[in-house]
């Protein structure tokens, strides 16, 4: 009896896995539909305060995320899914004060304007701003590993939010 249940369970699981593979969904929840190609243009840094290398880092992380989590082929023009935009904000603000009115913590906030075009499903198109932040101690300089950690955290969150808004539909 146990053997029969095991074989039945294994068969049903196999059928479900095979049938799910043919759907246009990735294991991460992203739906690319009939899209085959992906185009991500370079995101220029047009923020009033410019961090060198941020444009390149952001663009590479966007490409990396989409190639890891979808089966789309990247192209330089005429992609089925097309992303363009610019970095519009790079702001450092004091967040909390100590008893003697000095900043105890600072916040780096990055804002990115994104235009998404789905050439196959036009109703999915959007233009939105995505923003996220990272806090760091006021006694720390926003350079070296502190800057790298902050940028990694912010870019990971923004790119994931863009992925969710465009193909995961969250």
C-alpha positions in Angstrom: 0.0 0.0 0.0 2.8 2.4 0.9 4.6 1.6 -2.3 1.4 2.3 -4.3 0.9 5.7 -2.6 4.6 6.6 -3.2 4.4 5.7 -6.9 1.1 7.7 -7.2 2.6 10.7 -5.4 5.8 10.6 -7.5 3.8 10.3 -10.8 1.5 13.3 -9.9 4.5 15.4 -8.8 6.4 14.6 -12.0 3.4 15.5 -14.2 2.9 18.8 -12.4 6.6 19.7 -12.7 6.7 18.9 -16.4 3.5 20.8 -17.1 4.6 23.8 -15.0 7.9 23.9 -17.1 5.9 24.7 -20.2 4.2 27.7 -18.7 5.8 31.1 -19.2 6.6 31.5 -15.5 10.0 31.3 -13.9 10.5 29.6 -10.6 10.9 33.0 -9.0 7.4 34.1 -9.9 8.1 36.2 -12.9 5.9 35.9 -16.0 7.5 36.8 -19.3 4.6 35.5 -21.4 5.6 35.1 -25.0 8.5 37.5 -24.7 11.8 36.1 -25.8 14.1 39.1 -25.7 15.1 41.8 -23.1 16.6 45.2 -23.7 17.9 47.3 -20.8 19.3 50.7 -21.8 22.1 52.4 -19.8 20.6 54.3 -16.9 22.3 57.7 -16.9 22.9 59.5 -13.6 21.0 62.8 -13.7 20.8 63.3 -10.0 22.0 66.7 -8.6 24.6 64.8 -6.6 26.5 62.3 -8.8 28.2 59.2 -7.5 30.8 58.0 -10.1 30.1 54.5 -11.4 26.5 54.3 -10.0 25.0 54.3 -13.5 27.1 51.4 -14.7 26.6 49.5 -11.4 22.8 49.9 -11.5 22.5 48.9 -15.2 24.7 45.8 -14.7 22.7 44.7 -11.6 19.4 45.2 -13.6 20.7 43.0 -16.4 22.1 40.4 -14.0 18.8 40.1 -12.1 16.7 39.7 -15.2 19.1 37.1 -16.8 19.2 35.1 -13.5 15.5 35.1 -12.9 14.1 34.7 -16.4 15.0 32.9 -19.6 15.0 36.0 -21.7 17.8 36.7 -24.2 19.4 40.1 -23.8 19.6 42.3 -26.9 20.8 45.9 -27.6 17.7 46.9 -29.6 14.1 46.0 -30.4 13.6 43.8 -27.2 10.2 42.4 -26.4 10.6 43.8 -22.9 12.3 47.2 -22.9 13.6 49.2 -19.9 15.0 52.7 -20.0 15.3 55.5 -17.5 17.6 57.5 -15.4 18.9 57.9 -11.9 17.1 61.0 -10.7 18.0 61.2 -7.0 21.1 60.6 -4.8 20.5 62.3 -1.5 22.2 62.1 1.9 20.0 63.3 4.9 20.5 63.3 8.7 17.9 61.0 10.2 18.1 61.1 14.0 19.7 63.5 16.4 21.6 63.1 19.7 21.0 65.1 22.8 23.5 67.8 21.7 21.7 68.2 18.3 24.2 66.3 16.2 23.2 63.7 13.7 23.3 60.1 15.1 22.5 58.5 11.7 22.5 59.5 8.1 20.4 58.1 5.3 21.4 57.6 1.6 18.4 57.6 -0.7 18.6 56.7 -4.4 15.7 57.3 -6.8 15.4 55.8 -10.2 12.9 56.7 -12.9 12.0 53.7 -15.0 10.1 53.4 -18.3 9.0 49.8 -19.1 7.6 48.8 -22.5 6.2 45.3 -23.1 5.8 45.2 -26.9 3.6 42.1 -26.7 1.2 43.4 -23.9 0.9 47.2 -24.1 -1.3 47.4 -21.0 1.7 46.3 -18.9 3.7 49.4 -19.9 4.5 51.9 -17.2 6.7 54.8 -16.1 7.4 54.9 -12.4 9.9 56.1 -9.9 11.5 53.6 -7.6 13.4 54.6 -4.5 15.1 53.0 -1.5 17.5 54.0 1.2 20.2 52.8 3.5 21.1 54.2 6.9 24.6 54.5 8.3 26.2 56.0 11.3 26.9 59.7 11.3 30.4 59.1 12.4 31.1 57.0 9.3 32.2 58.4 6.0 30.2 57.4 3.0 33.2 55.9 1.3 34.8 52.5 0.9 33.0 49.6 2.4 30.2 51.8 4.0 29.4 53.2 0.5 29.6 49.7 -1.1 27.3 48.2 1.5 24.8 51.0 1.1 24.8 50.8 -2.7 24.5 47.0 -2.7 21.5 47.2 -0.4 19.7 50.0 -2.3 20.4 48.7 -5.8 19.3 45.1 -4.8 16.0 46.4 -3.5 15.3 48.8 -6.3 16.1 46.3 -9.0 13.9 43.7 -7.3 11.0 46.2 -7.0 11.4 46.9 -10.8 11.4 43.1 -11.5 8.3 42.7 -9.3 6.4 45.6 -11.0 7.3 44.5 -14.5 7.2 40.7 -14.8 6.2 39.4 -11.4 3.2 41.8 -11.3 3.4 42.3 -7.5 
